[in-house]
Amino acid sequence: MAVVAERAFTSRSTLQRVEAGDTGVSIGIYAAVMHALGFLAHLQEIADISRDPVGQVLASGDLPKRVRIKRTPGPKSDD
């Protein structure tokens, strides 16, 4: 634990908070710990929607079922 904390330029207590999933720890610390563990290449996968089937289902549930376009009357001609 001390070696990972040193490589991530953070304290052991902060590393313990990272391990506990503390949301108060900055994303930069999480990235530094991932780098120290050799997982930084996987960071891009966190926000990849193609790897989040639950998020896709939730997002598609919020889509409207039917969209109606309101038509505004065009300018009247003086024929």
Biopython code that builds the backbone (N, CA, C, O; Angstrom):
import numpy as np
from Bio.PDB.StructureBuilder import StructureBuilder

atoms = [
    (1, "MET", "N", (0.824, -1.185, 0.000)),
    (1, "MET", "CA", (0.000, 0.000, 0.000)),
    (1, "MET", "C", (0.875, 1.258, 0.000)),
    (1, "MET", "O", (0.562, 2.236, -0.679)),
    (2, "ALA", "N", (1.955, 1.227, 0.753)),
    (2, "ALA", "CA", (2.850, 2.377, 0.823)),
    (2, "ALA", "C", (3.493, 2.651, -0.536)),
    (2, "ALA", "O", (3.665, 3.809, -0.915)),
    (3, "VAL", "N", (3.846, 1.604, -1.265)),
    (3, "VAL", "CA", (4.491, 1.769, -2.572)),
    (3, "VAL", "C", (3.510, 2.381, -3.575)),
    (3, "VAL", "O", (3.875, 3.286, -4.325)),
    (4, "VAL", "N", (2.271, 1.893, -3.590)),
    (4, "VAL", "CA", (1.260, 2.432, -4.510)),
    (4, "VAL", "C", (0.973, 3.886, -4.172)),
    (4, "VAL", "O", (0.862, 4.719, -5.072)),
    (5, "ALA", "N", (0.851, 4.200, -2.896)),
    (5, "ALA", "CA", (0.599, 5.586, -2.477)),
    (5, "ALA", "C", (1.751, 6.484, -2.916)),
    (5, "ALA", "O", (1.530, 7.596, -3.394)),
    (6, "GLU", "N", (2.972, 6.003, -2.753)),
    (6, "GLU", "CA", (4.144, 6.800, -3.154)),
    (6, "GLU", "C", (4.157, 7.017, -4.664)),
    (6, "GLU", "O", (4.423, 8.126, -5.128)),
    (7, "ARG", "N", (3.874, 5.972, -5.428)),
    (7, "ARG", "CA", (3.869, 6.090, -6.887)),
    (7, "ARG", "C", (2.736, 6.980, -7.381)),
    (7, "ARG", "O", (2.849, 7.599, -8.439)),
    (8, "ALA", "N", (1.646, 7.048, -6.626)),
    (8, "ALA", "CA", (0.504, 7.884, -7.011)),
    (8, "ALA", "C", (0.634, 9.292, -6.431)),
    (8, "ALA", "O", (-0.250, 10.126, -6.627)),
    (9, "PHE", "N", (1.716, 9.557, -5.729)),
    (9, "PHE", "CA", (1.975, 10.867, -5.114)),
    (9, "PHE", "C", (0.835, 11.266, -4.178)),
    (9, "PHE", "O", (0.364, 12.403, -4.203)),
    (10, "THR", "N", (0.404, 10.319, -3.357)),
    (10, "THR", "CA", (-0.664, 10.587, -2.403)),
    (10, "THR", "C", (-0.344, 9.888, -1.086)),
    (10, "THR", "O", (0.637, 9.152, -0.982)),
    (11, "SER", "N", (-1.169, 10.122, -0.104)),
    (11, "SER", "CA", (-0.939, 9.507, 1.215)),
    (11, "SER", "C", (-1.641, 8.151, 1.299)),
    (11, "SER", "O", (-2.515, 7.840, 0.489)),
    (12, "ARG", "N", (-1.250, 7.359, 2.282)),
    (12, "ARG", "CA", (-1.894, 6.060, 2.477)),
    (12, "ARG", "C", (-3.355, 6.233, 2.875)),
    (12, "ARG", "O", (-4.205, 5.429, 2.492)),
    (13, "SER", "N", (-3.647, 7.277, 3.639)),
    (13, "SER", "CA", (-5.044, 7.484, 4.048)),
    (13, "SER", "C", (-5.921, 7.822, 2.842)),
    (13, "SER", "O", (-7.067, 7.381, 2.759)),
    (14, "THR", "N", (-5.378, 8.607, 1.910)),
    (14, "THR", "CA", (-6.137, 8.907, 0.692)),
    (14, "THR", "C", (-6.300, 7.654, -0.146)),
    (14, "THR", "O", (-7.361, 7.439, -0.731)),
    (15, "LEU", "N", (-5.280, 6.831, -0.215)),
    (15, "LEU", "CA", (-5.364, 5.572, -0.948)),
    (15, "LEU", "C", (-6.433, 4.667, -0.323)),
    (15, "LEU", "O", (-7.158, 3.978, -1.041)),
    (16, "GLN", "N", (-6.531, 4.667, 0.985)),
    (16, "GLN", "CA", (-7.583, 3.888, 1.650)),
    (16, "GLN", "C", (-8.965, 4.421, 1.283)),
    (16, "GLN", "O", (-9.909, 3.652, 1.103)),
    (17, "ARG", "N", (-9.073, 5.748, 1.175)),
    (17, "ARG", "CA", (-10.351, 6.338, 0.755)),
    (17, "ARG", "C", (-10.693, 5.943, -0.675)),
    (17, "ARG", "O", (-11.859, 5.712, -0.994)),
    (18, "VAL", "N", (-9.674, 5.865, -1.544)),
    (18, "VAL", "CA", (-9.883, 5.419, -2.925)),
    (18, "VAL", "C", (-10.381, 3.976, -2.927)),
    (18, "VAL", "O", (-11.331, 3.645, -3.636)),
    (19, "GLU", "N", (-9.746, 3.127, -2.141)),
    (19, "GLU", "CA", (-10.152, 1.722, -2.061)),
    (19, "GLU", "C", (-11.580, 1.577, -1.553)),
    (19, "GLU", "O", (-12.287, 0.647, -1.939)),
    (20, "ALA", "N", (-12.002, 2.487, -0.695)),
    (20, "ALA", "CA", (-13.358, 2.445, -0.143)),
    (20, "ALA", "C", (-14.383, 3.058, -1.101)),
    (20, "ALA", "O", (-15.586, 2.974, -0.854)),
    (21, "GLY", "N", (-13.915, 3.672, -2.188)),
    (21, "GLY", "CA", (-14.826, 4.286, -3.154)),
    (21, "GLY", "C", (-15.351, 5.633, -2.711)),
    (21, "GLY", "O", (-16.441, 6.037, -3.115)),
    (22, "ASP", "N", (-14.599, 6.330, -1.890)),
    (22, "ASP", "CA", (-14.998, 7.648, -1.381)),
    (22, "ASP", "C", (-15.179, 8.622, -2.543)),
    (22, "ASP", "O", (-14.247, 8.860, -3.312)),
    (23, "THR", "N", (-16.381, 9.182, -2.667)),
    (23, "THR", "CA", (-16.661, 10.117, -3.757)),
    (23, "THR", "C", (-16.051, 11.496, -3.514)),
    (23, "THR", "O", (-16.076, 12.345, -4.405)),
    (24, "GLY", "N", (-15.517, 11.726, -2.350)),
    (24, "GLY", "CA", (-14.884, 13.002, -2.048)),
    (24, "GLY", "C", (-13.459, 13.095, -2.571)),
    (24, "GLY", "O", (-12.854, 14.166, -2.540)),
    (25, "VAL", "N", (-12.921, 11.984, -3.047)),
    (25, "VAL", "CA", (-11.563, 11.971, -3.599)),
    (25, "VAL", "C", (-11.642, 12.421, -5.051)),
    (25, "VAL", "O", (-12.518, 11.984, -5.797)),
    (26, "SER", "N", (-10.731, 13.287, -5.445)),
    (26, "SER", "CA", (-10.775, 13.846, -6.804)),
    (26, "SER", "C", (-10.463, 12.780, -7.849)),
    (26, "SER", "O", (-9.775, 11.797, -7.577)),
    (27, "ILE", "N", (-10.986, 13.001, -9.044)),
    (27, "ILE", "CA", (-10.753, 12.070, -10.150)),
    (27, "ILE", "C", (-9.272, 12.013, -10.510)),
    (27, "ILE", "O", (-8.797, 11.000, -11.024)),
    (28, "GLY", "N", (-8.541, 13.093, -10.244)),
    (28, "GLY", "CA", (-7.101, 13.098, -10.500)),
    (28, "GLY", "C", (-6.365, 12.093, -9.627)),
    (28, "GLY", "O", (-5.421, 11.445, -10.079)),
    (29, "ILE", "N", (-6.794, 11.963, -8.383)),
    (29, "ILE", "CA", (-6.183, 10.978, -7.482)),
    (29, "ILE", "C", (-6.502, 9.573, -7.977)),
    (29, "ILE", "O", (-5.631, 8.703, -8.004)),
    (30, "TYR", "N", (-7.761, 9.356, -8.368)),
    (30, "TYR", "CA", (-8.123, 8.045, -8.910)),
    (30, "TYR", "C", (-7.268, 7.721, -10.140)),
    (30, "TYR", "O", (-6.795, 6.593, -10.283)),
    (31, "ALA", "N", (-7.069, 8.702, -11.025)),
    (31, "ALA", "CA", (-6.248, 8.492, -12.218)),
    (31, "ALA", "C", (-4.804, 8.197, -11.840)),
    (31, "ALA", "O", (-4.165, 7.345, -12.457)),
    (32, "ALA", "N", (-4.285, 8.890, -10.836)),
    (32, "ALA", "CA", (-2.903, 8.654, -10.399)),
    (32, "ALA", "C", (-2.747, 7.252, -9.822)),
    (32, "ALA", "O", (-1.735, 6.592, -10.061)),
    (33, "VAL", "N", (-3.728, 6.800, -9.075)),
    (33, "VAL", "CA", (-3.680, 5.442, -8.514)),
    (33, "VAL", "C", (-3.782, 4.413, -9.639)),
    (33, "VAL", "O", (-3.070, 3.409, -9.634)),
    (34, "MET", "N", (-4.668, 4.666, -10.601)),
    (34, "MET", "CA", (-4.775, 3.748, -11.742)),
    (34, "MET", "C", (-3.460, 3.684, -12.507)),
    (34, "MET", "O", (-3.046, 2.614, -12.952)),
    (35, "HIS", "N", (-2.804, 4.832, -12.658)),
    (35, "HIS", "CA", (-1.501, 4.872, -13.333)),
    (35, "HIS", "C", (-0.475, 4.072, -12.542)),
    (35, "HIS", "O", (0.293, 3.305, -13.122)),
    (36, "ALA", "N", (-0.456, 4.244, -11.215)),
    (36, "ALA", "CA", (0.501, 3.530, -10.371)),
    (36, "ALA", "C", (0.293, 2.021, -10.441)),
    (36, "ALA", "O", (1.241, 1.251, -10.291)),
    (37, "LEU", "N", (-0.952, 1.602, -10.668)),
    (37, "LEU", "CA", (-1.258, 0.173, -10.747)),
    (37, "LEU", "C", (-1.183, -0.371, -12.178)),
    (37, "LEU", "O", (-1.352, -1.569, -12.405)),
    (38, "GLY", "N", (-0.925, 0.529, -13.143)),
    (38, "GLY", "CA", (-0.819, 0.106, -14.531)),
    (38, "GLY", "C", (-2.162, -0.027, -15.241)),
    (38, "GLY", "O", (-2.258, -0.711, -16.259)),
    (39, "PHE", "N", (-3.194, 0.618, -14.715)),
    (39, "PHE", "CA", (-4.535, 0.532, -15.303)),
    (39, "PHE", "C", (-4.969, 1.811, -16.005)),
    (39, "PHE", "O", (-6.142, 1.937, -16.356)),
    (40, "LEU", "N", (-4.079, 2.755, -16.220)),
    (40, "LEU", "CA", (-4.483, 4.037, -16.792)),
    (40, "LEU", "C", (-5.065, 3.878, -18.193)),
    (40, "LEU", "O", (-5.936, 4.655, -18.585)),
    (41, "ALA", "N", (-4.609, 2.901, -18.943)),
    (41, "ALA", "CA", (-5.142, 2.680, -20.290)),
    (41, "ALA", "C", (-6.625, 2.326, -20.239)),
    (41, "ALA", "O", (-7.336, 2.526, -21.224)),
    (42, "HIS", "N", (-7.099, 1.808, -19.120)),
    (42, "HIS", "CA", (-8.507, 1.424, -18.974)),
    (42, "HIS", "C", (-9.400, 2.589, -18.557)),
    (42, "HIS", "O", (-10.618, 2.434, -18.482)),
    (43, "LEU", "N", (-8.818, 3.738, -18.288)),
    (43, "LEU", "CA", (-9.601, 4.888, -17.841)),
    (43, "LEU", "C", (-10.626, 5.317, -18.888)),
    (43, "LEU", "O", (-11.728, 5.735, -18.534)),
    (44, "GLN", "N", (-10.281, 5.220, -20.165)),
    (44, "GLN", "CA", (-11.206, 5.628, -21.223)),
    (44, "GLN", "C", (-12.436, 4.736, -21.267)),
    (44, "GLN", "O", (-13.476, 5.152, -21.778)),
    (45, "GLU", "N", (-12.342, 3.525, -20.745)),
    (45, "GLU", "CA", (-13.471, 2.607, -20.755)),
    (45, "GLU", "C", (-14.568, 3.005, -19.761)),
    (45, "GLU", "O", (-15.711, 2.566, -19.889)),
    (46, "ILE", "N", (-14.225, 3.818, -18.792)),
    (46, "ILE", "CA", (-15.194, 4.193, -17.762)),
    (46, "ILE", "C", (-16.368, 4.946, -18.365)),
    (46, "ILE", "O", (-17.515, 4.714, -17.982)),
    (47, "ALA", "N", (-16.098, 5.836, -19.293)),
    (47, "ALA", "CA", (-17.165, 6.664, -19.867)),
    (47, "ALA", "C", (-17.625, 6.164, -21.233)),
    (47, "ALA", "O", (-18.336, 6.877, -21.941)),
    (48, "ASP", "N", (-17.235, 4.961, -21.609)),
    (48, "ASP", "CA", (-17.610, 4.423, -22.911)),
    (48, "ASP", "C", (-19.015, 3.837, -22.836)),
    (48, "ASP", "O", (-19.223, 2.807, -22.195)),
    (49, "ILE", "N", (-19.978, 4.485, -23.483)),
    (49, "ILE", "CA", (-21.373, 4.053, -23.394)),
    (49, "ILE", "C", (-21.582, 2.670, -24.009)),
    (49, "ILE", "O", (-22.514, 1.964, -23.623)),
    (50, "SER", "N", (-20.739, 2.275, -24.950)),
    (50, "SER", "CA", (-20.902, 0.949, -25.557)),
    (50, "SER", "C", (-20.602, -0.168, -24.563)),
    (50, "SER", "O", (-20.973, -1.317, -24.801)),
    (51, "ARG", "N", (-19.943, 0.145, -23.465)),
    (51, "ARG", "CA", (-19.634, -0.847, -22.436)),
    (51, "ARG", "C", (-20.564, -0.719, -21.225)),
    (51, "ARG", "O", (-20.300, -1.300, -20.172)),
    (52, "ASP", "N", (-21.635, 0.032, -21.377)),
    (52, "ASP", "CA", (-22.549, 0.264, -20.260)),
    (52, "ASP", "C", (-23.980, -0.093, -20.660)),
    (52, "ASP", "O", (-24.779, 0.796, -20.953)),
    (53, "PRO", "N", (-24.312, -1.392, -20.676)),
    (53, "PRO", "CA", (-25.651, -1.782, -21.114)),
    (53, "PRO", "C", (-26.756, -1.258, -20.200)),
    (53, "PRO", "O", (-27.848, -0.942, -20.672)),
    (54, "VAL", "N", (-26.489, -1.162, -18.910)),
    (54, "VAL", "CA", (-27.496, -0.633, -17.982)),
    (54, "VAL", "C", (-27.757, 0.838, -18.275)),
    (54, "VAL", "O", (-28.909, 1.270, -18.304)),
    (55, "GLY", "N", (-26.698, 1.606, -18.492)),
    (55, "GLY", "CA", (-26.845, 3.019, -18.830)),
    (55, "GLY", "C", (-27.593, 3.211, -20.137)),
    (55, "GLY", "O", (-28.378, 4.149, -20.273)),
    (56, "GLN", "N", (-27.354, 2.325, -21.106)),
    (56, "GLN", "CA", (-28.058, 2.418, -22.383)),
    (56, "GLN", "C", (-29.551, 2.184, -22.209)),
    (56, "GLN", "O", (-30.365, 2.889, -22.805)),
    (57, "VAL", "N", (-29.914, 1.199, -21.396)),
    (57, "VAL", "CA", (-31.331, 0.915, -21.155)),
    (57, "VAL", "C", (-31.986, 2.088, -20.444)),
    (57, "VAL", "O", (-33.093, 2.492, -20.801)),
    (58, "LEU", "N", (-31.314, 2.635, -19.446)),
    (58, "LEU", "CA", (-31.876, 3.776, -18.719)),
    (58, "LEU", "C", (-32.023, 4.993, -19.620)),
    (58, "LEU", "O", (-33.027, 5.701, -19.552)),
    (59, "ALA", "N", (-31.027, 5.238, -20.461)),
    (59, "ALA", "CA", (-31.086, 6.390, -21.363)),
    (59, "ALA", "C", (-32.180, 6.219, -22.402)),
    (59, "ALA", "O", (-32.866, 7.185, -22.734)),
    (60, "SER", "N", (-32.359, 5.014, -22.922)),
    (60, "SER", "CA", (-33.391, 4.809, -23.933)),
    (60, "SER", "C", (-34.781, 4.891, -23.313)),
    (60, "SER", "O", (-35.744, 5.205, -24.013)),
    (61, "GLY", "N", (-34.905, 4.620, -22.033)),
    (61, "GLY", "CA", (-36.190, 4.755, -21.349)),
    (61, "GLY", "C", (-36.622, 6.193, -21.218)),
    (61, "GLY", "O", (-37.813, 6.471, -21.084)),
    (62, "ASP", "N", (-35.680, 7.111, -21.255)),
    (62, "ASP", "CA", (-35.987, 8.534, -21.145)),
    (62, "ASP", "C", (-36.349, 9.161, -22.486)),
    (62, "ASP", "O", (-36.785, 10.311, -22.528)),
    (63, "LEU", "N", (-36.178, 8.432, -23.569)),
    (63, "LEU", "CA", (-36.495, 8.982, -24.885)),
    (63, "LEU", "C", (-38.001, 9.055, -25.076)),
    (63, "LEU", "O", (-38.726, 8.175, -24.613)),
    (64, "PRO", "N", (-38.476, 10.085, -25.749)),
    (64, "PRO", "CA", (-39.915, 10.162, -25.991)),
    (64, "PRO", "C", (-40.358, 9.038, -26.933)),
    (64, "PRO", "O", (-39.615, 8.632, -27.827)),
    (65, "LYS", "N", (-41.569, 8.551, -26.718)),
    (65, "LYS", "CA", (-42.087, 7.470, -27.547)),
    (65, "LYS", "C", (-42.490, 7.972, -28.928)),
    (65, "LYS", "O", (-42.307, 7.279, -29.929)),
    (66, "ARG", "N", (-43.036, 9.173, -28.973)),
    (66, "ARG", "CA", (-43.475, 9.740, -30.239)),
    (66, "ARG", "C", (-43.194, 11.235, -30.217)),
    (66, "ARG", "O", (-43.457, 11.916, -29.226)),
    (67, "VAL", "N", (-42.671, 11.718, -31.294)),
    (67, "VAL", "CA", (-42.357, 13.136, -31.382)),
    (67, "VAL", "C", (-43.295, 13.767, -32.403)),
    (67, "VAL", "O", (-43.407, 13.296, -33.534)),
    (68, "ARG", "N", (-43.960, 14.826, -31.994)),
    (68, "ARG", "CA", (-44.835, 15.558, -32.908)),
    (68, "ARG", "C", (-44.207, 16.920, -33.192)),
    (68, "ARG", "O", (-43.802, 17.643, -32.282)),
    (69, "ILE", "N", (-44.141, 17.235, -34.446)),
    (69, "ILE", "CA", (-43.576, 18.519, -34.847)),
    (69, "ILE", "C", (-44.720, 19.509, -34.995)),
    (69, "ILE", "O", (-45.667, 19.282, -35.748)),
    (70, "LYS", "N", (-44.615, 20.603, -34.268)),
    (70, "LYS", "CA", (-45.636, 21.647, -34.383)),
    (70, "LYS", "C", (-45.346, 22.462, -35.623)),
    (70, "LYS", "O", (-44.242, 22.971, -35.816)),
    (71, "ARG", "N", (-46.344, 22.572, -36.442)),
    (71, "ARG", "CA", (-46.167, 23.336, -37.681)),
    (71, "ARG", "C", (-46.726, 24.730, -37.464)),
    (71, "ARG", "O", (-47.825, 24.907, -36.937)),
    (72, "THR", "N", (-45.957, 25.695, -37.874)),
    (72, "THR", "CA", (-46.395, 27.078, -37.780)),
    (72, "THR", "C", (-46.889, 27.493, -39.159)),
    (72, "THR", "O", (-46.325, 27.094, -40.178)),
    (73, "PRO", "N", (-47.918, 28.274, -39.179)),
    (73, "PRO", "CA", (-48.423, 28.705, -40.490)),
    (73, "PRO", "C", (-47.366, 29.580, -41.179)),
    (73, "PRO", "O", (-46.694, 30.403, -40.558)),
    (74, "GLY", "N", (-47.258, 29.362, -42.469)),
    (74, "GLY", "CA", (-46.311, 30.128, -43.242)),
    (74, "GLY", "C", (-46.856, 31.514, -43.547)),
    (74, "GLY", "O", (-48.001, 31.811, -43.206)),
    (75, "PRO", "N", (-46.075, 32.350, -44.170)),
    (75, "PRO", "CA", (-46.557, 33.701, -44.510)),
    (75, "PRO", "C", (-47.678, 33.628, -45.537)),
    (75, "PRO", "O", (-47.626, 32.837, -46.479)),
    (76, "LYS", "N", (-48.685, 34.463, -45.341)),
    (76, "LYS", "CA", (-49.837, 34.492, -46.271)),
    (76, "LYS", "C", (-49.483, 35.349, -47.466)),
    (76, "LYS", "O", (-48.854, 36.400, -47.344)),
    (77, "SER", "N", (-49.899, 34.875, -48.614)),
    (77, "SER", "CA", (-49.639, 35.664, -49.817)),
    (77, "SER", "C", (-50.874, 36.520, -50.103)),
    (77, "SER", "O", (-51.988, 36.116, -49.768)),
    (78, "ASP", "N", (-50.702, 37.675, -50.705)),
    (78, "ASP", "CA", (-51.768, 38.594, -51.009)),
    (78, "ASP", "C", (-52.212, 38.431, -52.463)),
    (78, "ASP", "O", (-52.171, 39.400, -53.221)),
    (79, "ASP", "N", (-52.622, 37.270, -52.859)),
    (79, "ASP", "CA", (-53.031, 37.003, -54.246)),
    (79, "ASP", "C", (-54.311, 37.676, -54.588)),
    (79, "ASP", "O", (-54.792, 37.552, -55.714)),
]
sb = StructureBuilder()
sb.init_structure("model")
sb.init_model(0)
sb.init_chain("A")
sb.init_seg("    ")
for serial, (resi, resn, name, xyz) in enumerate(atoms, 1):
    if name == "N":
        sb.init_residue(resn, " ", resi, " ")
    sb.init_atom(name, np.array(xyz, "f"), 0.0, 1.0, " ", f" {name:<3s}", serial, name[0])
structure = sb.get_structure()
